[in-house]
Amino acid sequence: MATIYAGASTALLKARLPIVSSSRPQLHHHNAFFLPRPSISLSESRKFAPLPIRASSSEETSSSVQVEEVFSDLKEKWDGLENKSTVLIYGGGAIVAVWLSSIVVGAINSVPLLPKIMELVGLGYTGWFVYRYLLFKSSRKELASDIEELKKKIAGSE
């Protein structure tokens, strides 16, 4: 059986590889890539049957407690909302927006030259952002203050 595998793989490789004639001897060993499979009988394979193993740790209970805390916090916040229908409409709108944006990105990706141009635009914008906001200490402080101002606007504390 082993010679059949080795012979078949050699014939398969010889049929696909171009034949190059040269004066020096060929050093290709086609059988090195397709070694014959060892035959294992059914009784030998049962010796190596997988054992059921379960890993556990003391952190398993703490992770389930954290999950329960998250769900209870979410339930409290959901119960505290007055306009649940508005939240559902905004959530549905966000899902539709993500779906539509994936369609637009797929359409842009199918145009032959446009993805590379968009990649260059993204690299250019990234370079500009690094130069404008991250390179110098004063500009980093400006960026931090802009972010804090945006947080206050979103939270409604301004």
Phi and psi in degrees as a GROMACS rama.xvg file:
@    title "Ramachandran Plot"
@    xaxis  label "Phi"
@    yaxis  label "Psi"
@TYPE xy
-65.8382  -35.9172  ALA-2
-71.4284  -28.0486  THR-3
-66.8774  -44.8383  ILE-4
-61.8082  -46.6578  TYR-5
-65.242  -42.2891  ALA-6
-67.3305  -38.9027  GLY-7
-67.8746  -40.1262  ALA-8
-69.1847  -35.7383  SER-9
-67.0555  -42.6936  THR-10
-65.6775  -38.7552  ALA-11
-65.6107  -43.6751  LEU-12
-69.1562  -38.4262  LEU-13
-66.6461  -31.3169  LYS-14
-72.8706  -30.4318  ALA-15
-92.4623  -28.3536  ARG-16
-84.4566  139.388  LEU-17
-70.8044  146.569  PRO-18
-89.8089  123.83  ILE-19
-117.053  124.489  VAL-20
-100.695  131.092  SER-21
-145.844  169.636  SER-22
-79.4224  -24.3837  SER-23
-87.6867  156.121  ARG-24
-72.0386  147.468  PRO-25
-77.7012  135.601  GLN-26
-110.893  16.2733  LEU-27
-79.5319  130.903  HIS-28
-115.38  96.6779  HIS-29
-67.1474  -28.2524  HIS-30
-75.3563  -13.7151  ASN-31
-68.6193  -28.0555  ALA-32
-85.8505  -28.6441  PHE-33
-118.341  80.7134  PHE-34
-77.3902  145.802  LEU-35
-65.8147  145.383  PRO-36
-77.4607  136.024  ARG-37
-73.4815  140.526  PRO-38
-90.9649  128.306  SER-39
-117.38  128.883  ILE-40
-76.3016  165.431  SER-41
-63.091  -36.3639  LEU-42
-69.2225  -33.5845  SER-43
-72.9645  -33.6797  GLU-44
-69.9399  -26.6322  SER-45
-72.4846  -22.2098  ARG-46
-65.8226  -30.9768  LYS-47
-103.812  27.0163  PHE-48
-63.5625  140.123  ALA-49
-67.0935  138.988  PRO-50
-92.6264  139.653  LEU-51
-69.9927  119.974  PRO-52
-125.538  134.839  ILE-53
-127.61  122.425  ARG-54
-91.9778  138.053  ALA-55
-142.329  159.993  SER-56
-143.91  171.566  SER-57
-76.0191  -15.6597  SER-58
-79.2358  -8.71891  GLU-59
-61.0319  -41.3943  GLU-60
-71.2004  -35.199  THR-61
-68.8642  -34.0724  SER-62
-69.6034  -36.1341  SER-63
-69.6842  -32.2095  SER-64
-67.2695  -39.8039  VAL-65
-64.2927  -40.1604  GLN-66
-63.8804  -42.2618  VAL-67
-63.3567  -38.4498  GLU-68
-64.3351  -41.7902  GLU-69
-62.4305  -45.6517  VAL-70
-64.7411  -39.4214  PHE-71
-67.6414  -38.0199  SER-72
-64.0058  -42.7591  ASP-73
-63.4807  -39.6106  LEU-74
-65.1866  -40.5054  LYS-75
-63.5108  -43.2838  GLU-76
-66.4762  -37.6183  LYS-77
-66.7957  -40.5325  TRP-78
-67.7026  -27.9037  ASP-79
-79.8288  -10.6353  GLY-80
-75.8061  140.572  LEU-81
-88.9101  -44.789  GLU-82
-105.833  80.992  ASN-83
-69.1941  -32.5063  LYS-84
-65.8874  -34.9536  SER-85
-65.2393  -42.0748  THR-86
-62.8934  -41.8559  VAL-87
-65.2923  -39.2715  LEU-88
-65.7798  -44.0597  ILE-89
-63.9688  -40.3377  TYR-90
-64.0737  -43.4915  GLY-91
-64.4273  -39.4705  GLY-92
-63.5686  -38.1014  GLY-93
-64.8453  -40.9312  ALA-94
-64.5716  -42.5936  ILE-95
-63.9758  -38.9823  VAL-96
-64.5191  -41.2429  ALA-97
-65.2931  -40.6923  VAL-98
-62.9624  -46.9553  TRP-99
-64.1726  -38.8484  LEU-100
-66.5484  -33.7125  SER-101
-67.5574  -33.9721  SER-102
-67.2427  -42.7436  ILE-103
-64.5401  -42.8014  VAL-104
-64.2791  -38.8004  VAL-105
-63.711  -39.3367  GLY-106
-67.3341  -41.1554  ALA-107
-64.6919  -38.3009  ILE-108
-66.7788  -25.181  ASN-109
-81.4188  -16.6465  SER-110
-75.6441  130.97  VAL-111
-57.5079  -47.8964  PRO-112
-98.4277  -17.951  LEU-113
-63.5394  -38.6856  LEU-114
-61.0137  -38.6625  PRO-115
-68.3547  -37.8814  LYS-116
-64.68  -42.8123  ILE-117
-64.871  -34.955  MET-118
-64.9245  -41.8479  GLU-119
-65.1634  -39.3773  LEU-120
-62.2071  -42.9183  VAL-121
-63.6357  -41.9184  GLY-122
-65.1902  -40.2509  LEU-123
-63.2171  -43.2193  GLY-124
-65.8655  -39.3792  TYR-125
-62.2878  -43.7479  THR-126
-61.8926  -42.6629  GLY-127
-63.5302  -42.7404  TRP-128
-62.7795  -42.5836  PHE-129
-62.6767  -45.4703  VAL-130
-65.3897  -42.0833  TYR-131
-75.0988  -41.2395  ARG-132
-115.263  -23.292  TYR-133
-110.422  -17.4784  LEU-134
-76.2947  -39.438  LEU-135
-111.996  150.162  PHE-136
-63.2527  -42.3556  LYS-137
-64.5315  -37.2531  SER-138
-72.7508  -30.5253  SER-139
-65.7116  -39.2095  ARG-140
-64.274  -39.5532  LYS-141
-62.1087  -42.609  GLU-142
-63.2093  -42.679  LEU-143
-63.1278  -40.1668  ALA-144
-68.5976  -37.0674  SER-145
-63.426  -40.3863  ASP-146
-66.4401  -42.4148  ILE-147
-63.4578  -39.5409  GLU-148
-63.33  -40.8314  GLU-149
-65.3968  -38.9906  LEU-150
-61.094  -41.3688  LYS-151
-66.4458  -38.0674  LYS-152
-65.2171  -41.5848  LYS-153
-68.2557  -42.1538  ILE-154
-73.8848  -18.3685  ALA-155
83.119  17.0086  GLY-156
-91.232  1.04318  SER-157
